[in-house]
Amino acid sequence: MHVHIETEIDAPAQVVWQVLAHEFGTIETWSSTVVSSRALTVDELPDDARVDPAAPVAARQTTSAFVTAREYFTAFDDAGMVFTFAALDLPFFLTRAMNTSRVEALDAGRSRVTFDVDMVLWGPFALGSGLMKARFTKAMRAVHADLKAESERRCAEG
């Protein structure tokens, strides 16, 4: 199952990238979908988790209304403003989840953020992928709305 979300934000790409990528471990400070979060070290991940050493933190643990999960950077390109993270501790109906996030400058004061999320649903749950996709898309749109609000608030404050 693939979900693609993109949003234009009235803030420079560097501001959006700072919030999204460099404050990865503290997403609860700006996202209404996350109840709590904390940065994790490589030691708090399975031995087979390959973390990109360029990432500002190795991983984070997030708690939302539905799940507590660990998410770690598998790729991080600061100059290109793109990263990918994989999720651990997924609900039983998900066997894999990865998100590639990008920030692109549209002009000096506007940017576009995209999430490309790939998930693999376990067995019979694949049959309900349409409903799952709709629910997940709604949740990701909420994260984008929160990112937009936070980035634009920071620009307004100077």
Buried (B, 14 or more C-beta within 10 A) or exposed (E): BEBEBEBEBEBBBEBBBBBBBBBBBBBBEBBEBBEEBBBBEBEBBEEEBEBBEEBBBBBBBBBBEEEEBBBBBBBBBEEEBBBBBBBBEBEEBBEEBBBBBBBBBEEEEBBBBBBBBBBBBEEEBEEEBEEBBEEBBEBBBEBBBBBBBBBBEBBEEE
